[in-house]
Amino acid sequence: MTNKLWLLLVMAPLAAGCTHAQAKATPEMPPLAMPAPPPRDVEPTEIDAPEPLPLVAEPAHTAPARPRPAPPPKTEPAKIEPPKPEPAPVEPPKPAEEPPKPPTLQTTPATVEGEVERGIRASLQRATADLNRVDYRALNADARTQYDTAKRFVTQADDAIRTKNLVYAKSIAEKAATIAAQLAGR
């Protein structure tokens, strides 16, 4: 029985290799039969060169009139002219008057304009008060830049109020107030 067991153990791995019925190598196929290339029949093509076109005739030119010879210069004795009096100094021309500026387009009704302007001025006063509380020397470089920006916004908002551009003035004043409040809170 040990012989049979031993034979079975030896044959088991060999039998496992034969369980696949598929070949590992691809079979060699016959080469494809390619048809012969078609014969090359080149037909000569003769293209006649086009006949040259005649040149366009230039329009007839009329001969330019001959300039008449200049008469010989007459030699006259040099006349001595009395010195001319100097002209009176000319005043520089006055600058032209500037054309009248077109009226400002108002986006806010006239009845609300005063109230909006008061609100803008209140924002500017808050921003200015906050900026006055900030010690500029104690700020770092970024904070100084923000401080300068807020000051510029205050100036721009004042200019915009003078030109009655209240929408822009309100926007800039709010920005200045926001920056100034952040700097004052440090």
TIRO-2110 file (N, C-alpha, C; in Angstrom, 1 decimal):
// TIRO-2110
0.8, -1.2, 0.0, N, 1, A
0.0, 0.0, 0.0, CA, 1, A
0.9, 1.2, 0.0, C, 1, A
2.0, 1.2, 0.6, N, 2, A
2.9, 2.3, 0.6, CA, 2, A
3.4, 2.6, -0.8, C, 2, A
3.5, 1.6, -1.6, N, 3, A
4.0, 1.8, -2.9, CA, 3, A
2.9, 2.5, -3.7, C, 3, A
1.7, 2.1, -3.5, N, 4, A
0.6, 2.8, -4.2, CA, 4, A
0.4, 4.2, -3.8, C, 4, A
0.6, 4.4, -2.5, N, 5, A
0.5, 5.8, -1.9, CA, 5, A
1.7, 6.7, -2.5, C, 5, A
2.8, 6.0, -2.5, N, 6, A
4.0, 6.7, -3.0, CA, 6, A
3.8, 7.0, -4.5, C, 6, A
3.4, 6.1, -5.2, N, 7, A
3.1, 6.3, -6.7, CA, 7, A
2.1, 7.4, -6.9, C, 7, A
1.0, 7.4, -6.1, N, 8, A
0.0, 8.4, -6.2, CA, 8, A
0.5, 9.8, -5.9, C, 8, A
1.4, 9.9, -4.9, N, 9, A
1.9, 11.2, -4.5, CA, 9, A
2.9, 11.7, -5.6, C, 9, A
3.6, 10.8, -6.3, N, 10, A
4.5, 11.2, -7.3, CA, 10, A
3.7, 11.6, -8.6, C, 10, A
2.7, 10.9, -8.9, N, 11, A
1.9, 11.1, -10.1, CA, 11, A
0.9, 12.3, -10.0, C, 11, A
0.5, 12.7, -8.8, N, 12, A
-0.5, 13.8, -8.6, CA, 12, A
0.1, 15.1, -9.2, C, 12, A
1.3, 15.5, -8.9, N, 13, A
1.7, 16.8, -9.5, CA, 13, A
1.9, 16.7, -11.0, C, 13, A
2.3, 15.5, -11.5, N, 14, A
2.4, 15.3, -13.0, CA, 14, A
1.1, 15.4, -13.7, C, 14, A
0.1, 14.8, -13.0, N, 15, A
-1.3, 14.8, -13.6, CA, 15, A
-1.9, 16.2, -13.6, C, 15, A
-1.5, 17.0, -12.6, N, 16, A
-2.1, 18.3, -12.6, CA, 16, A
-1.6, 19.2, -13.8, C, 16, A
-0.4, 18.9, -14.3, N, 17, A
0.1, 19.7, -15.4, CA, 17, A
-0.7, 19.3, -16.7, C, 17, A
-1.3, 18.2, -16.8, N, 18, A
-2.0, 17.7, -18.0, CA, 18, A
-3.5, 18.1, -18.0, C, 18, A
-3.9, 18.7, -16.9, N, 19, A
-5.4, 19.0, -16.9, CA, 19, A
-5.8, 20.1, -17.9, C, 19, A
-4.9, 20.9, -18.3, N, 20, A
-5.3, 22.0, -19.3, CA, 20, A
-5.1, 21.4, -20.7, C, 20, A
-6.1, 21.6, -21.5, N, 21, A
-6.1, 21.0, -22.8, CA, 21, A
-5.7, 22.1, -23.8, C, 21, A
-5.3, 23.3, -23.4, N, 22, A
-5.1, 24.4, -24.3, CA, 22, A
-3.6, 24.5, -24.5, C, 22, A
-3.2, 24.8, -25.7, N, 23, A
-1.8, 24.9, -26.1, CA, 23, A
-1.3, 26.3, -25.7, C, 23, A
0.0, 26.4, -25.3, N, 24, A
0.5, 27.7, -24.8, CA, 24, A
1.1, 28.5, -26.0, C, 24, A
1.5, 27.8, -27.1, N, 25, A
2.1, 28.5, -28.2, CA, 25, A
1.0, 28.7, -29.3, C, 25, A
1.2, 29.8, -30.0, N, 26, A
0.2, 30.1, -31.1, CA, 26, A
0.7, 29.3, -32.3, C, 26, A
-0.3, 28.7, -33.0, N, 27, A
0.1, 27.9, -34.2, CA, 27, A
0.6, 28.9, -35.3, C, 27, A
1.5, 28.4, -36.1, N, 28, A
2.0, 29.2, -37.2, CA, 28, A
1.1, 29.2, -38.4, C, 28, A
0.7, 30.4, -38.8, N, 29, A
-0.3, 30.5, -39.8, CA, 29, A
0.4, 30.8, -41.2, C, 29, A
-0.3, 30.4, -42.2, N, 30, A
0.3, 30.6, -43.5, CA, 30, A
0.3, 32.1, -43.8, C, 30, A
1.3, 32.6, -44.5, N, 31, A
1.3, 34.1, -44.9, CA, 31, A
0.2, 34.5, -45.7, C, 31, A
-0.3, 35.7, -45.6, N, 32, A
-1.3, 36.2, -46.4, CA, 32, A
-0.9, 36.4, -47.8, C, 32, A
-1.7, 36.1, -48.7, N, 33, A
-1.4, 36.3, -50.2, CA, 33, A
-1.8, 37.7, -50.6, C, 33, A
-0.8, 38.5, -50.8, N, 34, A
-1.1, 39.9, -51.2, CA, 34, A
-1.1, 40.0, -52.7, C, 34, A
-2.1, 40.7, -53.2, N, 35, A
-2.2, 40.9, -54.7, CA, 35, A
-1.0, 41.7, -55.2, C, 35, A
-0.7, 41.5, -56.4, N, 36, A
0.4, 42.3, -57.0, CA, 36, A
-0.1, 43.7, -57.3, C, 36, A
0.8, 44.7, -57.1, N, 37, A
0.4, 46.1, -57.3, CA, 37, A
0.0, 46.3, -58.8, C, 37, A
-0.9, 47.2, -59.0, N, 38, A
-1.4, 47.5, -60.4, CA, 38, A
-0.2, 48.0, -61.2, C, 38, A
-0.3, 47.8, -62.5, N, 39, A
0.8, 48.4, -63.4, CA, 39, A
0.7, 49.9, -63.4, C, 39, A
1.8, 50.5, -63.5, N, 40, A
1.8, 52.0, -63.6, CA, 40, A
1.8, 52.4, -65.0, C, 40, A
0.7, 52.9, -65.4, N, 41, A
0.6, 53.5, -66.7, CA, 41, A
0.6, 55.0, -66.6, C, 41, A
1.6, 55.6, -66.9, N, 42, A
1.7, 57.1, -66.8, CA, 42, A
1.5, 57.6, -68.2, C, 42, A
0.5, 58.4, -68.3, N, 43, A
0.2, 59.0, -69.6, CA, 43, A
0.8, 60.4, -69.6, C, 43, A
1.6, 60.7, -70.6, N, 44, A
2.2, 62.0, -70.6, CA, 44, A
1.1, 63.1, -70.9, C, 44, A
1.1, 64.1, -70.1, N, 45, A
0.1, 65.2, -70.4, CA, 45, A
0.9, 66.4, -70.9, C, 45, A
0.5, 66.8, -72.0, N, 46, A
1.1, 68.0, -72.6, CA, 46, A
0.2, 69.2, -72.4, C, 46, A
0.7, 70.1, -71.6, N, 47, A
-0.1, 71.3, -71.4, CA, 47, A
0.6, 72.4, -72.2, C, 47, A
-0.3, 73.0, -73.1, N, 48, A
0.3, 74.1, -73.9, CA, 48, A
0.4, 75.3, -73.0, C, 48, A
1.5, 76.0, -73.1, N, 49, A
1.7, 77.2, -72.4, CA, 49, A
0.8, 78.2, -72.9, C, 49, A
0.2, 79.0, -72.0, N, 50, A
-0.8, 80.0, -72.5, CA, 50, A
0.0, 81.1, -73.3, C, 50, A
-0.6, 81.6, -74.3, N, 51, A
0.0, 82.7, -75.1, CA, 51, A
0.2, 83.9, -74.2, C, 51, A
1.3, 84.6, -74.3, N, 52, A
1.5, 85.8, -73.5, CA, 52, A
0.5, 86.9, -74.0, C, 52, A
0.1, 87.6, -73.0, N, 53, A
-0.9, 88.6, -73.2, CA, 53, A
-0.1, 89.9, -73.7, C, 53, A
-0.7, 90.6, -74.6, N, 54, A
0.0, 91.8, -75.0, CA, 54, A
0.0, 92.9, -73.8, C, 54, A
1.0, 93.7, -73.8, N, 55, A
1.2, 94.7, -72.7, CA, 55, A
0.1, 95.7, -72.9, C, 55, A
-0.4, 96.2, -71.8, N, 56, A
-1.4, 97.3, -71.9, CA, 56, A
-0.8, 98.5, -72.4, C, 56, A
-1.4, 99.1, -73.3, N, 57, A
-0.9, 100.4, -73.9, CA, 57, A
-1.0, 101.5, -72.9, C, 57, A
0.1, 102.2, -72.7, N, 58, A
0.1, 103.3, -71.8, CA, 58, A
-0.7, 104.5, -72.4, C, 58, A
-1.4, 105.2, -71.5, N, 59, A
-2.1, 106.4, -72.1, CA, 59, A
-1.2, 107.4, -72.7, C, 59, A
-1.6, 108.1, -73.6, N, 60, A
-0.8, 109.0, -74.3, CA, 60, A
-0.4, 110.2, -73.3, C, 60, A
0.8, 110.5, -73.3, N, 61, A
1.3, 111.5, -72.5, CA, 61, A
1.4, 112.8, -73.3, C, 61, A
1.0, 113.9, -72.7, N, 62, A
1.2, 115.1, -73.3, CA, 62, A
2.5, 115.7, -72.8, C, 62, A
3.2, 116.2, -73.7, N, 63, A
4.5, 116.7, -73.3, CA, 63, A
4.3, 117.9, -72.4, C, 63, A
5.1, 118.0, -71.3, N, 64, A
4.9, 119.1, -70.4, CA, 64, A
5.4, 120.4, -71.1, C, 64, A
4.7, 121.4, -70.7, N, 65, A
5.0, 122.7, -71.3, CA, 65, A
6.4, 123.1, -70.9, C, 65, A
7.1, 123.6, -71.8, N, 66, A
8.5, 124.0, -71.5, CA, 66, A
8.5, 125.3, -70.7, C, 66, A
9.2, 125.2, -69.6, N, 67, A
9.2, 126.4, -68.8, CA, 67, A
10.0, 127.5, -69.5, C, 67, A
9.5, 128.7, -69.4, N, 68, A
10.1, 129.8, -70.1, CA, 68, A
11.4, 130.2, -69.3, C, 68, A
12.3, 130.5, -70.0, N, 69, A
13.6, 130.9, -69.3, CA, 69, A
13.3, 132.1, -68.5, C, 69, A
13.9, 132.1, -67.3, N, 70, A
13.7, 133.2, -66.4, CA, 70, A
14.5, 134.4, -67.0, C, 70, A
13.9, 135.6, -66.8, N, 71, A
14.7, 136.8, -67.3, CA, 71, A
15.9, 136.9, -66.4, C, 71, A
16.9, 137.4, -67.0, N, 72, A
18.1, 137.6, -66.2, CA, 72, A
17.8, 138.6, -65.0, C, 72, A
18.4, 138.4, -63.9, N, 73, A
18.1, 139.3, -62.7, CA, 73, A
18.7, 140.7, -63.0, C, 73, A
17.9, 141.7, -62.6, N, 74, A
18.4, 143.1, -62.8, CA, 74, A
19.2, 143.5, -61.6, C, 74, A
20.2, 144.1, -61.9, N, 75, A
21.0, 144.6, -60.8, CA, 75, A
20.7, 146.0, -60.5, C, 75, A
20.2, 146.2, -59.4, N, 76, A
19.8, 147.6, -59.0, CA, 76, A
20.7, 147.9, -57.8, C, 76, A
20.9, 149.2, -57.6, N, 77, A
21.7, 149.5, -56.4, CA, 77, A
20.9, 149.3, -55.2, C, 77, A
21.5, 148.9, -54.1, N, 78, A
20.9, 148.5, -52.9, CA, 78, A
20.3, 149.8, -52.3, C, 78, A
19.0, 149.7, -51.9, N, 79, A
18.4, 150.8, -51.3, CA, 79, A
18.5, 150.7, -49.7, C, 79, A
18.7, 151.7, -49.1, N, 80, A
18.8, 151.7, -47.7, CA, 80, A
17.5, 152.1, -47.1, C, 80, A
16.9, 151.2, -46.3, N, 81, A
15.6, 151.5, -45.8, CA, 81, A
15.8, 152.0, -44.4, C, 81, A
14.9, 152.9, -44.0, N, 82, A
15.0, 153.4, -42.6, CA, 82, A
14.6, 152.4, -41.7, C, 82, A
15.2, 152.4, -40.4, N, 83, A
14.8, 151.3, -39.5, CA, 83, A
13.3, 151.4, -39.1, C, 83, A
12.7, 150.2, -39.0, N, 84, A
11.3, 150.1, -38.8, CA, 84, A
11.1, 150.3, -37.3, C, 84, A
10.0, 151.0, -36.9, N, 85, A
9.8, 151.0, -35.4, CA, 85, A
9.3, 149.7, -34.9, C, 85, A
9.7, 149.4, -33.7, N, 86, A
9.3, 148.1, -33.2, CA, 86, A
7.8, 148.1, -32.9, C, 86, A
7.1, 146.9, -33.2, N, 87, A
5.7, 146.9, -33.0, CA, 87, A
5.4, 146.8, -31.5, C, 87, A
4.2, 147.2, -31.2, N, 88, A
3.8, 147.1, -29.8, CA, 88, A
3.7, 145.7, -29.3, C, 88, A
4.1, 145.4, -28.0, N, 89, A
4.0, 144.0, -27.6, CA, 89, A
2.6, 143.5, -27.7, C, 89, A
2.5, 142.3, -28.2, N, 90, A
1.3, 141.6, -28.4, CA, 90, A
0.8, 140.9, -27.2, C, 90, A
-0.4, 141.1, -26.7, N, 91, A
-0.9, 140.4, -25.5, CA, 91, A
-1.2, 139.0, -25.9, C, 91, A
-0.8, 138.0, -25.0, N, 92, A
-1.2, 136.6, -25.3, CA, 92, A
-2.7, 136.5, -25.4, C, 92, A
-3.1, 135.6, -26.3, N, 93, A
-4.6, 135.4, -26.4, CA, 93, A
-5.2, 134.8, -25.1, C, 93, A
-6.3, 135.3, -24.8, N, 94, A
-7.0, 134.8, -23.6, CA, 94, A
-7.5, 133.4, -23.9, C, 94, A
-7.3, 132.5, -22.9, N, 95, A
-7.8, 131.1, -23.1, CA, 95, A
-9.3, 131.1, -23.3, C, 95, A
-9.6, 130.2, -24.2, N, 96, A
-11.1, 130.1, -24.5, CA, 96, A
-11.8, 129.6, -23.3, C, 96, A
-13.0, 130.2, -23.1, N, 97, A
-13.8, 129.8, -22.0, CA, 97, A
-14.1, 128.3, -22.1, C, 97, A
-14.1, 127.6, -21.0, N, 98, A
-14.4, 126.2, -21.0, CA, 98, A
-15.9, 126.0, -21.3, C, 98, A
-16.2, 125.0, -22.1, N, 99, A
-17.6, 124.8, -22.4, CA, 99, A
-18.3, 124.4, -21.1, C, 99, A
-19.6, 124.7, -20.9, N, 100, A
-20.2, 124.4, -19.7, CA, 100, A
-20.3, 122.8, -19.5, C, 100, A
-20.1, 122.4, -18.3, N, 101, A
-20.1, 121.0, -18.0, CA, 101, A
-21.5, 120.4, -18.1, C, 101, A
-21.7, 119.2, -18.6, N, 102, A
-23.0, 118.7, -18.7, CA, 102, A
-23.5, 118.4, -17.3, C, 102, A
-24.8, 118.5, -17.1, N, 103, A
-25.3, 118.3, -15.7, CA, 103, A
-25.0, 116.9, -15.3, C, 103, A
-24.8, 116.7, -14.0, N, 104, A
-24.5, 115.4, -13.4, CA, 104, A
-25.8, 114.5, -13.4, C, 104, A
-25.6, 113.3, -13.8, N, 105, A
-26.7, 112.4, -13.9, CA, 105, A
-26.9, 111.9, -12.4, C, 105, A
-28.1, 112.1, -11.9, N, 106, A
-28.4, 111.7, -10.5, CA, 106, A
-29.2, 110.4, -10.5, C, 106, A
-28.7, 109.5, -9.7, N, 107, A
-29.4, 108.2, -9.6, CA, 107, A
-30.3, 108.2, -8.4, C, 107, A
-30.1, 109.1, -7.5, N, 108, A
-30.9, 109.2, -6.3, CA, 108, A
-31.9, 110.3, -6.5, C, 108, A
-33.1, 110.2, -6.0, N, 109, A
-34.1, 111.3, -6.1, CA, 109, A
-33.6, 112.5, -5.3, C, 109, A
-34.0, 113.6, -5.8, N, 110, A
-33.6, 114.9, -5.1, CA, 110, A
-34.1, 114.9, -3.6, C, 110, A
-35.3, 114.3, -3.4, N, 111, A
-35.8, 114.3, -2.0, CA, 111, A
-35.0, 113.5, -1.0, C, 111, A
-34.3, 112.5, -1.6, N, 112, A
-33.5, 111.6, -0.7, CA, 112, A
-32.1, 111.9, -0.7, C, 112, A
-31.7, 112.8, -1.6, N, 113, A
-30.2, 113.1, -1.8, CA, 113, A
-29.6, 113.7, -0.5, C, 113, A
-30.3, 114.6, 0.2, N, 114, A
-29.8, 115.1, 1.5, CA, 114, A
-29.6, 114.1, 2.5, C, 114, A
-30.5, 113.2, 2.6, N, 115, A
-30.4, 112.1, 3.6, CA, 115, A
-29.2, 111.2, 3.3, C, 115, A
-29.1, 110.8, 2.0, N, 116, A
-28.0, 110.0, 1.6, CA, 116, A
-26.6, 110.6, 1.9, C, 116, A
-26.6, 111.9, 1.6, N, 117, A
-25.3, 112.7, 1.9, CA, 117, A
-25.0, 112.7, 3.4, C, 117, A
-26.0, 112.9, 4.2, N, 118, A
-25.8, 112.9, 5.7, CA, 118, A
-25.2, 111.5, 6.1, C, 118, A
-25.8, 110.5, 5.6, N, 119, A
-25.3, 109.1, 5.9, CA, 119, A
-23.8, 108.9, 5.5, C, 119, A
-23.5, 109.4, 4.3, N, 120, A
-22.1, 109.3, 3.9, CA, 120, A
-21.2, 110.1, 4.8, C, 120, A
-21.6, 111.3, 5.1, N, 121, A
-20.7, 112.1, 6.0, CA, 121, A
-20.6, 111.5, 7.4, C, 121, A
-21.6, 110.8, 7.8, N, 122, A
-21.5, 110.1, 9.1, CA, 122, A
-20.5, 109.0, 9.0, C, 122, A
-20.5, 108.2, 7.9, N, 123, A
-19.5, 107.2, 7.7, CA, 123, A
-18.1, 107.7, 7.7, C, 123, A
-18.0, 108.8, 7.0, N, 124, A
-16.6, 109.5, 6.9, CA, 124, A
-16.1, 110.0, 8.3, C, 124, A
-17.0, 110.5, 9.1, N, 125, A
-16.6, 111.0, 10.4, CA, 125, A
-16.2, 109.8, 11.3, C, 125, A
-17.0, 108.7, 11.2, N, 126, A
-16.6, 107.5, 12.0, CA, 126, A
-15.2, 107.0, 11.5, C, 126, A
-15.0, 106.9, 10.2, N, 127, A
-13.7, 106.5, 9.7, CA, 127, A
-12.6, 107.4, 10.1, C, 127, A
-12.8, 108.7, 10.1, N, 128, A
-11.8, 109.6, 10.5, CA, 128, A
-11.5, 109.5, 12.0, C, 128, A
-12.5, 109.3, 12.8, N, 129, A
-12.3, 109.2, 14.2, CA, 129, A
-11.6, 107.9, 14.5, C, 129, A
-11.9, 106.8, 13.9, N, 130, A
-11.2, 105.6, 14.1, CA, 130, A
-9.7, 105.7, 13.7, C, 130, A
-9.5, 106.3, 12.6, N, 131, A
-8.1, 106.5, 12.1, CA, 131, A
-7.3, 107.4, 13.0, C, 131, A
-7.9, 108.4, 13.6, N, 132, A
-7.2, 109.3, 14.5, CA, 132, A
-6.8, 108.5, 15.8, C, 132, A
-7.5, 107.5, 16.2, N, 133, A
-7.2, 106.7, 17.4, CA, 133, A
-6.0, 105.7, 17.2, C, 133, A
-5.7, 105.5, 15.9, N, 134, A
-4.6, 104.5, 15.6, CA, 134, A
-3.3, 105.2, 15.6, C, 134, A
-2.3, 104.5, 16.3, N, 135, A
-0.9, 105.0, 16.3, CA, 135, A
-0.2, 104.5, 15.1, C, 135, A
0.0, 105.4, 14.1, N, 136, A
0.6, 105.0, 12.8, CA, 136, A
2.0, 104.4, 13.0, C, 136, A
2.8, 104.9, 13.9, N, 137, A
4.2, 104.4, 14.1, CA, 137, A
4.2, 103.0, 14.6, C, 137, A
3.1, 102.5, 15.3, N, 138, A
3.1, 101.2, 15.9, CA, 138, A
2.7, 100.1, 14.9, C, 138, A
2.2, 100.5, 13.7, N, 139, A
1.7, 99.6, 12.8, CA, 139, A
2.8, 98.9, 12.0, C, 139, A
2.5, 97.7, 11.6, N, 140, A
3.5, 97.0, 10.7, CA, 140, A
3.3, 97.5, 9.2, C, 140, A
4.0, 97.0, 8.3, N, 141, A
4.0, 97.5, 6.9, CA, 141, A
2.6, 97.2, 6.3, C, 141, A
2.0, 96.1, 6.5, N, 142, A
0.7, 95.8, 5.9, CA, 142, A
-0.4, 96.7, 6.5, C, 142, A
-0.3, 96.9, 7.8, N, 143, A
-1.3, 97.8, 8.5, CA, 143, A
-1.2, 99.2, 8.1, C, 143, A
0.1, 99.6, 7.8, N, 144, A
0.3, 101.0, 7.3, CA, 144, A
-0.3, 101.2, 5.9, C, 144, A
-0.2, 100.2, 5.1, N, 145, A
-0.8, 100.2, 3.8, CA, 145, A
-2.3, 100.3, 3.9, C, 145, A
-2.9, 99.6, 4.8, N, 146, A
-4.3, 99.7, 5.0, CA, 146, A
-4.7, 101.0, 5.5, C, 146, A
-3.9, 101.6, 6.4, N, 147, A
-4.2, 102.9, 7.0, CA, 147, A
-4.2, 104.0, 5.9, C, 147, A
-3.2, 103.9, 5.0, N, 148, A
-3.0, 104.9, 3.9, CA, 148, A
-4.2, 104.7, 2.9, C, 148, A
-4.6, 103.5, 2.7, N, 149, A
-5.7, 103.2, 1.8, CA, 149, A
-7.0, 103.8, 2.4, C, 149, A
-7.2, 103.6, 3.6, N, 150, A
-8.4, 104.2, 4.3, CA, 150, A
-8.4, 105.7, 4.2, C, 150, A
-7.3, 106.4, 4.4, N, 151, A
-7.2, 107.8, 4.3, CA, 151, A
-7.5, 108.3, 2.8, C, 151, A
-7.0, 107.5, 1.9, N, 152, A
-7.3, 107.8, 0.4, CA, 152, A
-8.7, 107.7, 0.1, C, 152, A
-9.4, 106.7, 0.7, N, 153, A
-10.8, 106.5, 0.5, CA, 153, A
-11.6, 107.6, 1.1, C, 153, A
-11.2, 108.1, 2.2, N, 154, A
-11.9, 109.3, 2.8, CA, 154, A
-11.8, 110.5, 1.9, C, 154, A
-10.6, 110.7, 1.3, N, 155, A
-10.4, 111.9, 0.4, CA, 155, A
-11.3, 111.7, -0.9, C, 155, A
-11.3, 110.5, -1.4, N, 156, A
-12.0, 110.2, -2.6, CA, 156, A
-13.5, 110.3, -2.4, C, 156, A
-14.0, 109.9, -1.2, N, 157, A
-15.4, 110.1, -0.9, CA, 157, A
-15.8, 111.5, -0.8, C, 157, A
-14.9, 112.4, -0.2, N, 158, A
-15.2, 113.8, -0.1, CA, 158, A
-15.3, 114.4, -1.5, C, 158, A
-14.4, 114.0, -2.4, N, 159, A
-14.4, 114.5, -3.8, CA, 159, A
-15.7, 114.1, -4.5, C, 159, A
-16.1, 112.8, -4.3, N, 160, A
-17.3, 112.3, -4.9, CA, 160, A
-18.5, 113.0, -4.4, C, 160, A
-18.5, 113.4, -3.1, N, 161, A
-19.7, 114.2, -2.6, CA, 161, A
-19.8, 115.5, -3.3, C, 161, A
-18.6, 116.2, -3.5, N, 162, A
-18.6, 117.5, -4.1, CA, 162, A
-19.1, 117.4, -5.5, C, 162, A
-18.8, 116.3, -6.2, N, 163, A
-19.3, 116.2, -7.6, CA, 163, A
-20.7, 115.6, -7.7, C, 163, A
-21.3, 115.3, -6.5, N, 164, A
-22.6, 114.8, -6.4, CA, 164, A
-22.7, 113.3, -7.0, C, 164, A
-21.6, 112.6, -6.9, N, 165, A
-21.6, 111.2, -7.3, CA, 165, A
-21.8, 110.4, -6.0, C, 165, A
-23.1, 110.4, -5.5, N, 166, A
-23.3, 109.9, -4.2, CA, 166, A
-23.2, 108.3, -4.1, C, 166, A
-23.5, 107.6, -5.2, N, 167, A
-23.4, 106.2, -5.1, CA, 167, A
-21.9, 105.8, -4.9, C, 167, A
-21.0, 106.4, -5.7, N, 168, A
-19.6, 106.1, -5.5, CA, 168, A
-19.1, 106.6, -4.1, C, 168, A
-19.5, 107.7, -3.7, N, 169, A
-19.1, 108.3, -2.4, CA, 169, A
-19.5, 107.3, -1.3, C, 169, A
-20.8, 106.8, -1.4, N, 170, A
-21.2, 105.9, -0.3, CA, 170, A
-20.4, 104.6, -0.3, C, 170, A
-20.1, 104.1, -1.5, N, 171, A
-19.3, 102.9, -1.5, CA, 171, A
-17.9, 103.1, -0.9, C, 171, A
-17.3, 104.1, -1.3, N, 172, A
-15.9, 104.4, -0.8, CA, 172, A
-15.9, 104.7, 0.7, C, 172, A
-16.9, 105.5, 1.1, N, 173, A
-17.0, 105.8, 2.5, CA, 173, A
-17.2, 104.6, 3.4, C, 173, A
-18.0, 103.6, 2.9, N, 174, A
-18.2, 102.4, 3.7, CA, 174, A
-16.9, 101.6, 3.8, C, 174, A
-16.2, 101.6, 2.7, N, 175, A
-14.9, 100.8, 2.7, CA, 175, A
-13.9, 101.5, 3.7, C, 175, A
-13.9, 102.8, 3.6, N, 176, A
-13.0, 103.5, 4.6, CA, 176, A
-13.4, 103.2, 6.0, C, 176, A
-14.7, 103.2, 6.3, N, 177, A
-15.1, 103.0, 7.7, CA, 177, A
-14.8, 101.6, 8.1, C, 177, A
-15.0, 100.6, 7.2, N, 178, A
-14.7, 99.2, 7.6, CA, 178, A
-13.2, 99.0, 7.9, C, 178, A
-12.3, 99.6, 7.0, N, 179, A
-10.9, 99.4, 7.2, CA, 179, A
-10.5, 100.2, 8.5, C, 179, A
-11.0, 101.3, 8.7, N, 180, A
-10.6, 102.1, 9.9, CA, 180, A
-11.1, 101.4, 11.2, C, 180, A
-12.3, 100.8, 11.2, N, 181, A
-12.8, 100.1, 12.4, CA, 181, A
-11.9, 98.9, 12.7, C, 181, A
-11.4, 98.2, 11.6, N, 182, A
-10.5, 97.0, 11.8, CA, 182, A
-9.2, 97.5, 12.4, C, 182, A
-8.6, 98.6, 11.9, N, 183, A
-7.4, 99.1, 12.4, CA, 183, A
-7.5, 99.6, 13.8, C, 183, A
-8.6, 100.2, 14.2, N, 184, A
-8.8, 100.7, 15.5, CA, 184, A
-9.0, 99.6, 16.5, C, 184, A
-9.5, 98.4, 16.1, N, 185, A
-9.7, 97.3, 17.0, CA, 185, A
-8.5, 96.6, 17.3, C, 185, A
-7.3, 96.9, 16.7, N, 186, A
-6.1, 96.2, 17.0, CA, 186, A
-5.6, 96.4, 18.4, C, 186, A
END
